[in-house]
């Protein structure tokens, strides 16, 4: 996806109608013209959540989020990106590897299996979060049918988008080579960000990726198992539940949005819809959860208020990042559950539901590690020709 400059009418709607920016129509027009002509950031972009809501409200479908990304890439190429946020096995300490300090023995044991799965035509693709952080979600017989692949070596490469299309293509081709060694042709993916990278980004940029790798969300997989009488949900969940769509799905087909809703209805819930949903979902705020706490509070409360409006007892999410809603929603007497947890409950399992506890412990662990290693918030890296290079050590 690219910014289509010739389509853009410079109306500024992408800025003035963004629910997270406070920009007048007149000022928005000035800013978008400046951004296009100079390819430099607007002062208002400090509050941008990078959620791509702007793409859904652009009247000419010009993809303004890609203009913002282009400007961001230019800045990152000049200054680099913090290694703490690079989910690569070439970075010794990042948010994923630091998480191994909590329940280390179990995680290390599982990682060995995820990094060396047996050959299989189908695999569960865990992504980084389920490999390192929210590992409870994987402990279920629901995910026993096929091998699981995960760990930083097989990160989907979402972070590479910050360094330009050429690097994205190199990462996608490198992953494809690894996948071919396992003989895998279909992934059941749990993380929405990983789904977007494989189903949208790589498939559009790398023809052979689209030809060789099929992608299915875990909701689609569970629905298929249910309709084939291979999975029975005996413990119906009689709750009034709303589903929060992740930002990462904005560019995907309607079938991806339909699946979690169908699954929830199969589980027995009373499904209610928030005002902003599907491609026009609101962001959970996780992108600013650690860097701008007050901003996160505003954004998360905006989302939770819509769940309150429809009198939801519970918010269901498919993205572990969106579990950021768990604590603020509990403060409003609304629980936040991952869809996998709900499916586990429906088959008679008892997931520990430690979302808030784990998030707080891992956040403390990250802060402790930074205090012991101050360079983590100073060292920056660039990716060039598929290789990561340190560019700043202070």
N, C-alpha and C positions, 0 to 999 in steps of 0.2 A: 504494500500500500504506500502511495506517495501523496504529497500535497499537490493538488491540481490547481496550479496558480492561474491558469487561463480561465478556470471556472469561477474563481473567487471574485465576488462583487465588492469586496472591501466594506461590507455592511457592518462588520464587527459583532455580529450576533453570537459568534463563538465565545466572545468575552463578556458581552453585556448580559447574555442569557445563561451564562454559567452559574449554577446555584452556589458556587464557592467563591466567586469573585465579586467585588463591589466596584463595578465599572459602569459609568453612564454610557448611553448609546453614542453620544458625540465623542467621548474620550475613547471608546472602544474602536470607533472608526479610525481615529488618529493612530492608535496603537497598532492595529492590524496592518495599516499601510506602512508604518515604520518597520514593523517586523518583516514584511515582505521585501521592502526596498533595501534594508540594511542587513537583514538576516541576523539581527541582534535581539536580545530578550527585552520584553516589556517589563517595566517595574512591577506590574501586576502578576507576573509569572512566579514570583516568590511564593504566592499562595496557590499555585497550580498543583493539583494532586496527581497529575499525569494519568487521570482515569479515562480519558478519551470521551467524556460526555459531550464535548464540543463537536465531535464528529456526528453525533446523533441529532444535533440541533442546527447544523449548518444547512441553510436552505438550498445551497447549490452542490452539496455533497463533495466539497473540496478537500475534505480530510485535514482540517486545521491542526489536529493533533500531530500530524506528520510534519507540519511546519515547525511546531514547537520542538518536536524531536530533532529535526534537522539543526535547529539553533543549539539545542542541548548537546548534540554530538560534536558540534564545532567547539563548544566550550570544553568538553571533556577531552577532546583530542589535544587541546592546548594545555590543560591542567592535570588531566588524569582523573581517576576515580579511586575512592578509598578501597583498600584491599578488604576491609571489614565487610564490605557489601558485595564482593565478588565471589560468587559460588563456584569456585574452581579448585581442583585438587592441586593447582600450582601455587595456591596461597595457603601457607601453613595455618594461619589463624584468621578465620572469618566467622560469621555468625553460626554457620553450620558446624564447623569443627569445634568451636568453643562449646557447643551444646553437648559434645561427647563427655564433658566433665560432669554431667548429671546422669546417673544410672549408666555409667560408662561400660561396665562389663557386659551387660545385656545388649547395649547398642553396638559395641564392637563385634560381638558374636554375630548379630544379625547382619551387620555390614559386610562381613566376609561372605555371607550367602548372597547378598544383593549384588556384590561386585563380581561374583563368580557363579552366575546362575547356569543351570544345565541348558543345553540347546532345546529350543522349543519354538514352534511356529507362533504361539501366542504367549504373551507375558503381561503381568501387571506392572505398569510403570509407576513407581512410587514418587519420583521427584525428590527434591532435597528435604523438604519439610517433614515428610513422613519417614525419611531415612534417619533424620537427626533430631528433630524437635518433637513433633506430635506423633511419636512412635506407637502410642497406645492404639491408634486407629487401625493399625495393621494387624493387631492380634485378634484375628477372627477367622473362623472356618469359611466365611464368605470369600476370603481371598486365598483359598487353598488349592483351587483347581489348576492354576498355572504357576510357573516360577515367578518370583518377584525380582525386578531389576531396579537398582537404585544406587545412591552414593554420589559424591561429587564427580566421579569419573564419567557418570552418565547423566549429569545435570542437563536439562533441556537446552540450556544456553541462553535463557532469557536476558541475562546480564549483557550478552554480547551485542544486543540491539543498541546499546549506548555507544558503540564504536563504529557503526555504519554497516551498510548492506553487504559490502565485500567480506567483512568479518563474520557476518551472520551466515553467509553462504559457506565459508570455510568451516565454520563450526558444524553446520548441518551436514556437510559432506563427511566430516570426520566422525560424527555420530553414526551416520549411515554405514560407514565402513565397519564400525564396531558392531552394529546391529546385525549386519550380514554374517559376521562370524558366529553368531548364535542361531542363525537360520530363522530369525523372527520376522514375521510379516504383518503381525497385528498386535497393537498395544491396547490394553484396557487402562485408561489413564485416570488418576484420581485428582490430580492438581489441575485447576482450570488454566493456569498459566502455561503449564506443559502442554495442555490440550491445544491452546492457541498456537504455541510455537510449532507443533507438529502438523496440526490440521490446517492452519492458515499460513503461517510465515514460511516454514521450510517447504511446504507443498506448493506454494506459489513461486518460490524463488528457485527451487531445485526440482526439475521435472522427474528425475529418477526417484526422488524421495516420495513423491506422490504415487508413483507407479509401484513402489516396493513396500511402503508402509501404510497400513490401514490403521485408523484411530477410532476408538470407541470410548465414551465416557463410562465411568463405573455405574452410573445410573442406567444407562442404556443396557449395559451388561446384565445388571440385576433384573431389569424388566424382561429381558429376553429369557433369562433363566426361569423366571416366574411363569411366563406364558408357555414355556416348554415343560412345565411341571417338574422342573429340576430344583426348585427352591420354593419352600413354603413359609409364609409369614403367619405363624399361628398366634402370636401375641399382638393383636391389633392395637395401634396407638390412637386412643380416643382423645385427641387434643386438637385445639384450634391453633393451627400453625400457618405461618407465612414464610415464603421462601425468598431469601435474599440472593439475587443474581450477582455473580462476581463481575467486576469491570472487565476482566480478561476475556469474557465471552462476547463483548460488544460486536466484534467483527465476524462472529460465527453464525451458522444457519439456525433457523427456528427450531429444528429438531433437537438441538443441544439444550435449548431453553425448555422445550416440552418435556424432556425426559425426567428431570427431578420432580416436576409437578405430577406426572403420571405415577412415578414411584411413590410419592407421598400419599396419593390417593389409594394406591394398592396397599400401603401400610395401614390404612384405615383412618387417616387424619381428616379433619375438616379444614380444607385448604382455603385460606383467605389471601387476597392479593393487596399489596401495598400500592400506593399511588404511582410511585416510580418503580417500574419493573422491566424485566427483559433487557432489551438494548438500552433503554433509558433508566436503568437502575441507578440509584445513588451509591456513592462510594462508602465503604465502611470506615475509611480513615486510616487504615493500617500503614499507609505510606508515610504518614507523619506521626505515627504513634510514639516513636522514640525521640524524634528530633524536635517536634513542636507539640508539646503536651496539650496546651490550651487549644490549639488548632484541632488536634485529634478529638478533644472533648466536644467541640462545636460540631464537627462533621459526624461523629458517631451519634450524638444526640439528635441530629437532624434525621438520621436514618431510623433510629429507634422510635422517634416520635411517630413515624408512619406506621410502625408495627402497633403502637399504642392506639392509633386512630382506628385500626380494624380489629382492635381488642384481641390481638394474638396472645396466646399463652406462651408461645415458643417461636423462636426464629430458627429456621433451618438454613444451613450454609453448605456449600460444596467445596469451599476454599479454606484452607487452614489459616490464611492471612485474615480472612473475614471473621475468624474466631476472636479477633480483636474486639468484637462487639460483646463478647461474653460477660465481661465485668460490668461495663456501663449498662447493659441490658438487664443484668441481675439487679442492679440498683433500682430498676423500674419494675421489678418483679416479673421479668420476662427472661426465661432461660434461652441460651443459644446452644444449639447442638449441631454437630456435623452430620450430614446425611448418613454417613457410614455408621455412626453411633445409633441412629434411629433404626437402621436396617438390622444392626446387631441385636437391639432390644426386641425387634419384631420376630427374630428367629429364636429367641429365648436366651440370648447371651446377656451378660451384665457388664457393659463397658464401664470403666472406672470414672469416666467423665471428669478428668482432672485438668480441664482446659485452663482455668484461671491459675491454679496452683503451678502447673508446668510453665506457663507464660511468665509468671512472676519469678520463679526460681531461675529460669533461663535468662531473664533480663538482669537479675542480680549477678548471675555468673558472667554475663557479658561485661557489665560495669566493673566487676572485680578484675576481670582479665585486662580491661583497658587501663585501670589504675595501676596494675602491675606492669603493663606494657604500653606506655603512653604513645609510642610510635604508631599504634594502631589507628589513632585518629589524626595522624600526620602523613604517613606513607601513602603515596598514590601510585596508581599503575595505569599503563596503557596496554591495549591489545593491538598488535600489528602483525599481519601475516599469520594470524592464528596463534601467536606467541604472546605471553604476558610479560611486560617489562616494568620494573620499578622505575619511577621517574622522579620521586622526591623522598628523600630521607632527611629528617630534621632531628 
